[in-house]
Amino acid sequence: MSGRGADAGRAGPAARPPRRRGRPTSAARAAAGEAARDRILASARAEFAERGYDKASIRAIARGAEVDPALVHHYFGTKEQVFEAAVEVSFAPAREGLRHLPPHGPDTLGAELVRFFLGVWENPATRAPLLAVVRSAVNNETAARIFRGMVVRELMSRVARELDAPDRELRVELAAAQLVGTAMLRYVLGAEPLASADPEELAARLTPVVQHHLTGDLSGDPTGGLGGGPPGE
């Protein structure tokens, strides 16, 4: 066989076009199984929680899920899209709980919201994925934007619909700031004595403040009837 013929024979397999990035083979998808998407999301939450958004990588997420990185791209696309999907999953219990808040009216909304919020964070099963989201949102603007959008859609807009006030969006944001700030100090930063405080005591202390933000009369007493006047009064 001539050298030219031998070269042509050897060139055959090499001439096959390379597989495009982000497009796993059918065999890879089949080997991953139907639970591959769930494993990827679980791995993504763990990776974002441990390393934050900036340092998390598609390769590390794939390694944690025991799949090819191409499969992560196949199901979700970019790292930003993986994070957004992880946020959606993390908010699922909160979304479902908000739908079932009893419609007792705005006068009891503060107590219901506080107990619901603390219940989500006190439950280890729902706290863990939220921690992954919050820790990433603190350090990265992309993650913060996604988290902020989810809070607005799933929490603020739902609660605002229960109020009848021209500034209801601001009221709900102030109530949310009270709750999110508590969550940051207690569950993310572990600040004492807040981190070790009894949940029932926290609920009792937070409820009147949150209720005031939601429905309090802001036209009179600047302290909202919560005290804080000059000494001796």
Secondary structure, 3 states (H helix, E strand, C coil): CCHHHHHHHHHHHHCCCCCCCCCCCHHHHHHHCCCHHHHHHHHHHHHHHHHHHHHCCHHHHHHHHCCCHHHHHHHHCCHHHHHHHHHHHHHHHHHHHHHCCCCCCHHHHHHHHHHHHHHHHHCHHHHHHHHHHHHHHHHCHHHHHHHHHHHHHHHHHHHHCCCCCCCHHHHHHHHHHHHHHHHHHHHHCCCCCHHHCCHHHHHHHHHHHHHHHHHCCCCCCCCCCCCCCCCCC
